[in-house]
Amino acid sequence: MTESPITTLPSEPAAPEGVAHPKAIKSYVLRAGRTTAGQSRALQELGPRYLLDFRPQPLDAAAVFGRQAPLILEIGFGMGEATAHIAQVRPGDNFLCCEVHEPGVGALLKRIGEQHIDNIRIVRHDAVQVLEQMLPPASLDGVHIFFPDPWHKTRHHKRRLIQPPLVALLASRLKPGGYLHCATDWQPYAEQMLQVLSAEPLLANTAPDYAPRPGYRPLTKFENRGLRLGHGVWDLVFRRAEAG
């Protein structure tokens, strides 16, 4: 989900060639959000079951979910409203969700407990490292990236998550036929996403340009408010080329 931009940035080196997000440059900033009592209780009571430790070794998804099922990665779920909805309307899929903000993690755990959702697991860690070290090639059936921070200012564009090296990494982790679904409410970022995704040779667009909103992705309160004000929302759905 969209995050509040920071007001100052340290001086940073240019990204080395082939590196999506070097350690000095992050696509997110840890917000100083308050964790509520309910979120803290959910972290304590449900964290041991639904939170996964980051480990630099391949994830055994069947073991952590207790079943074999299609694996969908979500990067940056905000407060987890859409994540919980999608997991409920797609009970046959497993959802591995990356988020670094404690209030959001606590909020999703609270939803998991209240709504009795069992097909979500959360890794509170940088998604790039999770992709590089925990998810082998061709291990994912889908990837969701909804409303990542658009980093509006030109000098901040290097912080945007959707960059060619990361998209290449995501494509390599998708199974043949697997999909990458991005959504944004910032048109310049939508245009950059379309350009970057279209340039990745392993991916093919499922639409002439932007895709209709898939039925599983709900309209959030934030999105509904924007639509009432005349703001656009752009979905992009690309698929990994079939083998052979």
Buried (B, 14 or more C-beta within 10 A) or exposed (E): BBBEBEEEBEEEEEBEEEEBBEEEBBBBBEBEBEBEEBBBBBBEEBBEEBBBEEEEEEBEBEEEBEEEBBBBBBBBBBBBBBBBBBBBEBEEBBBBBBBBBBBBBBBBBBBBBEEEBBBBBBBBBBBBBBBEBBBEEBBBBBBBBBBBBBBEEEEBBBBBBBBBBBBBBBBBBBBEEBBBBBBBBBEEBBBBBBEBBBEBEBBEBBEEEBBEBBEBBBBBEBBEEBEEEEEEBBBBBBBBBEEE
